[in-house]
Amino acid sequence: MKLLNLLPIIIAFVIFPICSLWAQSASVGSLVLPSGLSTISFEWQGDSVHSKWEAYTAMLIPVRLRNCPRIFYMQFDLGAPSSIFYKNKLDAIRLKYPDAVPLTENDNRIGEYNFWIGQTPATACKILVQQFDNAAADWREGRKEIIGTIGADLIDYRVVVLDYPDKKIHLLSSVTHRLKQKMFFFQTSPT
């Protein structure tokens, strides 16, 4: 029990076997990240649930779009199989920063799009763009503007360490010996 008190509570999931140490291969609706270690910070968002305030209802990940100085956020949701952008938000960003977001293709997807998830460069391959609501972007200073959802494609073929106290997501190509000694693991296999 002392060990748990000394270390941050970290949960690691080995999602799928690692096929190689190179970057993930791209498929439709997937995120491609660099190989090796990526660390992504997140922020908690609170909300009212049954008239009671809950401080930890959603994990928000900061994202930066090319040719746009503003930091936006995407909700991290492992219930979503792939990441999506919200059409109304992208339309508002495109009006203010025309070079920040390409136009969608006929099937409501953006072909290959490079952006940053935290400080990690990412490429979205055929990312879906869906209408979420009718609200345009809120450009007021200090507002956390959510422009989409980062889904399970963020963690495909990677070892994931969720460090809740430090608000970090660590994505690794493999588990190090040192990490194995400190963590609890749950392994799943592809179905």
Stockholm file with secondary structure:
# STOCKHOLM 1.0

chainA/1-191         MKLLNLLPIIIAFVIFPICSLWAQSASVGSLVLPSGLSTISFEWQGDSVHSKWEAYTAMLIPVRLRNCPRIFYMQFDLGAPSSIFYKNKLDAIRLKYPDAVPLTENDNRIGEYNFWIGQTPATACKILVQQFDNAAADWREGRKEIIGTIGADLIDYRVVVLDYPDKKIHLLSSVTHRLKQKMFFFQTSPT
#=GR chainA/1-191 SS CHHHHHSCCEEEEECSCCCCSSCCCCCTTEEECCSSCEEEECEEEEEEETTEEEEEEEEEEEEEETTCCCEEEEEECTTSSSCEEEHHHHHHHHHHCTTTSCCCCTTSEEEEEEEEETTEEEEEEEEEEECCCSCCCCCSTTCCCEEEEECGGGTTTSEEEEETTTTEEEEESSCCHHHHHHCEEEECCCC
#=GC SS_cons         CHHHHHSCCEEEEECSCCCCSSCCCCCTTEEECCSSCEEEECEEEEEEETTEEEEEEEEEEEEEETTCCCEEEEEECTTSSSCEEEHHHHHHHHHHCTTTSCCCCTTSEEEEEEEEETTEEEEEEEEEEECCCSCCCCCSTTCCCEEEEECGGGTTTSEEEEETTTTEEEEESSCCHHHHHHCEEEECCCC
//
